[in-house]
Each structure stands twice: as C-alpha cells, then as structure tokens.
C-alpha cells in the first residue's frame, strides 16, 4: 500500500514506492505537483520524471523511451 501525503496549500502529494526503482530496486520517492511528477531513488540517487496515473484503484508509473538500440 502507498501512503500518500497530500499538501493542499501547495497542491502536491508525496509518497514512496517500496522497491520501485528501475535501476537498483530501492525505494522510490515520488512527488506529484502542478509542475509535474518527479522521482528520486533513496539508494542509487537516480532522478527521473515519469508519468503517473491512478486508475481503477491501481497506480501506474511509466517511463518514456529515451533511446533506441
């Protein structure tokens, strides 16, 4: 379960996805605000800007492809 902490004054929310880092599997700290969604891994310090959606009771964190091999 994700524990989201809303901040009505700033119109933002912060939460942690346990094991959510794509690079190392560490905890992923997520901040959603009017400026967008940003994440930072607590273990490897990877910073990213994913798209986040909450539909039908499920949270989806998606990363766009940034290259082609």
TINU-60140 format. One record per residue: x negated, y negated, z of N, C-alpha, C in turn. Coordinates in steps of 0.001 Angstrom, whole numbers, plus 500000, padded with zeros to 6 digits. Last residue first. Layout:
node nx: X&ny: Y&nz: Z&cax: X&cay: Y&caz: Z&cx: X&cy: Y&cz: Z
...
***
This chain:
node nx: 481906&ny: 498897&nz: 470594&cax: 480666&cay: 499660&caz: 470411&cx: 480638&cy: 500338&cz: 469070
node nx: 482969&ny: 495695&nz: 471318&cax: 483248&cay: 496901&caz: 470569&cx: 481929&cy: 497604&cz: 470317
node nx: 484311&ny: 493672&nz: 474024&cax: 483348&cay: 494047&caz: 473001&cx: 483743&cy: 495325&cz: 472307
node nx: 486174&ny: 493299&nz: 475904&cax: 485325&cay: 492148&caz: 475600&cx: 484274&cy: 492469&cz: 474538
node nx: 489533&ny: 494041&nz: 476546&cax: 488273&cay: 494476&caz: 475941&cx: 487450&cy: 493251&cz: 475580
node nx: 490966&ny: 492967&nz: 479646&cax: 490908&cay: 492927&caz: 478180&cx: 489553&cy: 493436&cz: 477709
node nx: 492279&ny: 494784&nz: 482305&cax: 491123&cay: 494028&caz: 481822&cx: 491097&cy: 494108&cz: 480299
node nx: 494950&ny: 494758&nz: 484669&cax: 494420&cay: 495136&caz: 483362&cx: 493279&cy: 494208&cz: 482957
node nx: 496768&ny: 496086&nz: 487181&cax: 495635&cay: 495185&caz: 486985&cx: 494972&cy: 495633&cz: 485686
node nx: 500003&ny: 496409&nz: 488327&cax: 499095&cay: 496753&caz: 487240&cx: 498031&cy: 495674&cz: 487135
node nx: 502045&ny: 497767&nz: 490796&cax: 501104&cay: 496704&caz: 490484&cx: 500147&cy: 497192&cz: 489405
node nx: 505475&ny: 498657&nz: 490886&cax: 504082&cay: 499050&caz: 490651&cx: 503243&cy: 497825&cz: 490274
node nx: 508160&ny: 498027&nz: 490988&cax: 507509&cay: 498449&caz: 492218&cx: 506059&cy: 498872&cz: 492068
node nx: 508707&ny: 497110&nz: 488381&cax: 509321&cay: 498354&caz: 488877&cx: 508604&cy: 498908&cz: 490103
node nx: 505735&ny: 495254&nz: 488171&cax: 506974&cay: 495696&caz: 487534&cx: 507428&cy: 497021&cz: 488124
node nx: 503488&ny: 492840&nz: 488181&cax: 504209&cay: 493648&caz: 489160&cx: 505565&cy: 493980&cz: 488550
node nx: 500268&ny: 492298&nz: 486770&cax: 501720&cay: 492320&caz: 486623&cx: 502317&cy: 493218&cz: 487697
node nx: 497400&ny: 490482&nz: 485824&cax: 498073&cay: 491246&caz: 486867&cx: 499579&cy: 491156&cz: 486648
node nx: 494385&ny: 490436&nz: 484032&cax: 495802&cay: 490085&caz: 484040&cx: 496476&cy: 491028&cz: 485042
node nx: 491206&ny: 489367&nz: 485508&cax: 492132&cay: 490302&caz: 484867&cx: 493533&cy: 489705&cz: 484730
node nx: 488325&ny: 488216&nz: 485693&cax: 489590&cay: 487511&caz: 485520&cx: 490559&cy: 488434&cz: 484780
node nx: 485690&ny: 488946&nz: 488112&cax: 486401&cay: 489088&caz: 486847&cx: 487701&cy: 488300&cz: 486853
node nx: 482607&ny: 489827&nz: 489546&cax: 483679&cay: 488841&caz: 489479&cx: 484349&cy: 488966&cz: 488116
node nx: 480965&ny: 492062&nz: 491638&cax: 481453&cay: 491835&caz: 490278&cx: 482637&cy: 490885&cz: 490346
node nx: 479783&ny: 492850&nz: 494038&cax: 479956&cay: 491418&caz: 493777&cx: 480351&cy: 491101&cz: 492335
node nx: 479725&ny: 495412&nz: 494981&cax: 478749&cay: 495061&caz: 493940&cx: 478823&cy: 493596&cz: 493506
node nx: 481629&ny: 495187&nz: 497262&cax: 480388&cay: 495967&caz: 497264&cx: 479352&cy: 495470&cz: 496254
node nx: 483838&ny: 493605&nz: 496803&cax: 483140&cay: 493427&caz: 498073&cx: 481778&cy: 494128&cz: 498069
node nx: 484502&ny: 492032&nz: 493746&cax: 484243&cay: 493292&caz: 494438&cx: 483415&cy: 493017&cz: 495695
node nx: 487036&ny: 489814&nz: 492932&cax: 485639&cay: 489933&caz: 493330&cx: 485489&cy: 491232&cz: 494099
node nx: 489248&ny: 488198&nz: 490572&cax: 488880&cay: 489290&caz: 491466&cx: 487389&cy: 489233&cz: 491778
node nx: 491968&ny: 486035&nz: 489790&cax: 490532&cay: 486259&caz: 489874&cx: 490262&cy: 487383&cz: 490853
node nx: 494451&ny: 484622&nz: 487775&cax: 494090&cay: 485711&caz: 488668&cx: 492585&cy: 485924&cz: 488615
node nx: 495468&ny: 481128&nz: 487711&cax: 495239&cay: 482445&caz: 487140&cx: 494911&cy: 483467&cz: 488205
node nx: 496317&ny: 478785&nz: 488818&cax: 495134&cay: 478720&caz: 487950&cx: 494834&cy: 480052&cz: 487270
node nx: 498286&ny: 479527&nz: 490559&cax: 498694&cay: 478850&caz: 489330&cx: 497545&cy: 478784&cz: 488328
node nx: 496983&ny: 482727&nz: 491648&cax: 497436&cay: 481358&caz: 491860&cx: 497900&cy: 480782&cz: 490528
node nx: 495709&ny: 485464&nz: 493320&cax: 496629&cay: 485069&caz: 492263&cx: 497132&cy: 483670&cz: 492592
node nx: 492881&ny: 487284&nz: 494026&cax: 493576&cay: 486024&caz: 494319&cx: 494406&cy: 485658&cz: 493097
node nx: 491576&ny: 490252&nz: 495396&cax: 492327&cay: 489634&caz: 494310&cx: 492981&cy: 488351&cz: 494813
node nx: 488867&ny: 492355&nz: 495925&cax: 489629&cay: 491237&caz: 496477&cx: 490264&cy: 490478&cz: 495315
node nx: 488401&ny: 495723&nz: 495944&cax: 488524&cay: 494595&caz: 495038&cx: 489414&cy: 493534&cz: 495672
node nx: 486081&ny: 498010&nz: 497246&cax: 487305&cay: 497248&caz: 497462&cx: 487292&cy: 495992&cz: 496599
node nx: 484391&ny: 500080&nz: 494735&cax: 484527&cay: 499363&caz: 496000&cx: 485862&cy: 498642&cz: 496107
node nx: 483784&ny: 501266&nz: 492354&cax: 484813&cay: 501895&caz: 493172&cx: 484998&cy: 501252&cz: 494533
node nx: 482043&ny: 500049&nz: 490585&cax: 481461&cay: 500856&caz: 491653&cx: 482490&cy: 501570&cz: 492531
node nx: 483598&ny: 499036&nz: 488357&cax: 482170&cay: 499310&caz: 488248&cx: 481654&cy: 500275&cz: 489310
node nx: 486234&ny: 498582&nz: 489030&cax: 485952&cay: 499469&caz: 487896&cx: 484487&cy: 499873&cz: 487827
node nx: 487551&ny: 498507&nz: 492264&cax: 486500&cay: 498026&caz: 491367&cx: 486221&cy: 499045&cz: 490269
node nx: 489428&ny: 499564&nz: 494113&cax: 489895&cay: 499024&caz: 492838&cx: 488832&cy: 498545&cz: 491871
node nx: 489336&ny: 500541&nz: 496707&cax: 488775&cay: 501366&caz: 495636&cx: 489109&cy: 500851&cz: 494246
node nx: 492099&ny: 498649&nz: 497594&cax: 491113&cay: 499601&caz: 498094&cx: 490644&cy: 500502&cz: 496955
node nx: 492591&ny: 495483&nz: 496847&cax: 492894&cay: 496795&caz: 496286&cx: 491782&cy: 497744&cz: 496710
node nx: 493811&ny: 492844&nz: 498779&cax: 492677&cay: 493715&caz: 498497&cx: 493173&cy: 495043&cz: 497960
node nx: 495100&ny: 489530&nz: 498094&cax: 495213&cay: 490896&caz: 498586&cx: 493978&cy: 491680&cz: 498187
node nx: 496759&ny: 486396&nz: 498126&cax: 495502&cay: 487147&caz: 498138&cx: 495769&cy: 488538&cz: 498676
node nx: 498519&ny: 483871&nz: 496323&cax: 498542&cay: 485071&caz: 497160&cx: 497190&cy: 485751&cz: 497043
node nx: 499894&ny: 480519&nz: 496083&cax: 498944&cay: 481568&caz: 495758&cx: 499147&cy: 482760&cz: 496677
node nx: 500792&ny: 477838&nz: 496607&cax: 501430&cay: 478710&caz: 495626&cx: 500453&cy: 479767&cz: 495133
node nx: 499929&ny: 476411&nz: 498721&cax: 499038&cay: 476443&caz: 497563&cx: 499627&cy: 477245&cz: 496408
node nx: 502121&ny: 476830&nz: 500401&cax: 501624&cay: 475475&caz: 500177&cx: 500746&cy: 475409&cz: 498925
node nx: 502448&ny: 479656&nz: 500546&cax: 503425&cay: 478829&caz: 499847&cx: 502932&cy: 477420&cz: 499542
node nx: 500577&ny: 482199&nz: 500211&cax: 500302&cay: 480873&caz: 500731&cx: 501228&cy: 479906&cz: 499996
node nx: 500854&ny: 485690&nz: 501076&cax: 501226&cay: 484518&caz: 500276&cx: 500860&cy: 483226&cz: 500985
node nx: 499022&ny: 488412&nz: 501090&cax: 499205&cay: 487276&caz: 501981&cx: 499553&cy: 486055&cz: 501139
node nx: 499772&ny: 491823&nz: 500689&cax: 499579&cay: 490520&caz: 500074&cx: 499875&cy: 489425&cz: 501079
node nx: 498591&ny: 494860&nz: 500933&cax: 499068&cay: 493845&caz: 501854&cx: 498748&cy: 492486&cz: 501250
node nx: 499521&ny: 497745&nz: 499254&cax: 498786&cay: 496492&caz: 499157&cx: 499413&cy: 495486&cz: 500108
node nx: 499165&ny: 501175&nz: 500000&cax: 500000&cay: 500000&caz: 500000&cx: 499116&cy: 498757&cz: 500000
***
